[in-house]
Amino acid sequence: MPKPTIMPASKKRAPIAPEQLREHVGGACALLKVLANEDRLMLLCHLAAQRRNVGELEALTGIRQPTLSQQLAVLRQESLVETEKEGKYVYYRLASDDAVRVMRTLWNVYCTPNRRA
């Protein structure tokens, strides 16, 4: 059985310089550190589906409002979510295509209905 690799053979790229790799690894580590919090990850999962306001996120996640606001502030600071004011409500959504791709990958790996335990 062949050993799995990170990239399929059809998508292999030229080697990356060690200093460039270090720079990218640093960014990946920063992202993974943010994702390593269960509340933040739960919020991102819900925001991957559609934009939500704080009240909706509180009802969906069960995270109490003070903690919810604190975690949303971290996600904003890390540029993973952005806000949009509509009337008296502030809506949150994923801030970039990169954030959408990461959340889609996590969903596919961990949350698909036919996933083996």
C-alpha positions, -999 to +999 in steps of 0.1 A: +000+000+000+016+034-010+024+058+017-001+088+017+014+122+009+001+157+016-004+166-020-016+143-048+010+136-074-009+156-100-006+187-078+030+185-067+049+218-070+085+228-071+103+227-037+098+259-016+128+277-002+133+270+036+129+306+045+097+309+026+085+277+041+092+290+076+072+321+068+042+301+057+045+277+086+044+306+110+011+318+094-003+282+096+007+279+132-010+312+140-042+300+123-041+266+140-037+283+174-069+303+168-087+272+157-076+252+187-103+268+208-136+249+208-158+279+211-140+297+182-141+267+160-178+262+167-185+298+157-165+295+125-184+263+116-217+282+119-204+312+100-191+289+072-228+281+065-241+317+065-237+350+081-252+353+116-257+379+143-247+375+179-282+364+191-283+337+164-248+325+173-257+324+210-288+303+203-270+280+179-239+274+200-251+278+236-221+300+242-230+328+267-229+363+254-198+376+273-177+347+261-192+348+226-183+385+222-148+378+235-143+349+210-157+369+181-133+397+190-104+373+187-117+361+153-120+397+141-085+405+153-071+375+135-090+386+103-110+353+102-144+371+104-157+405+094-188+424+104-216+440+085-241+463+102-277+460+091-301+482+111-296+475+147-279+441+141-242+433+135-237+403+113-206+382+112-193+362+083-161+345+073-136+372+061-118+354+032-118+327+007-089+311+027-111+310+058-139+294+038-115+267+023-101+259+058-135+255+072-147+234+042-117+211+047-124+207+084-161+200+077-152+174+050-127+156+073-146+157+106-183+165+100-195+146+069-224+123+076-206+092+063-174+098+082-158+067+098-151+071+135 
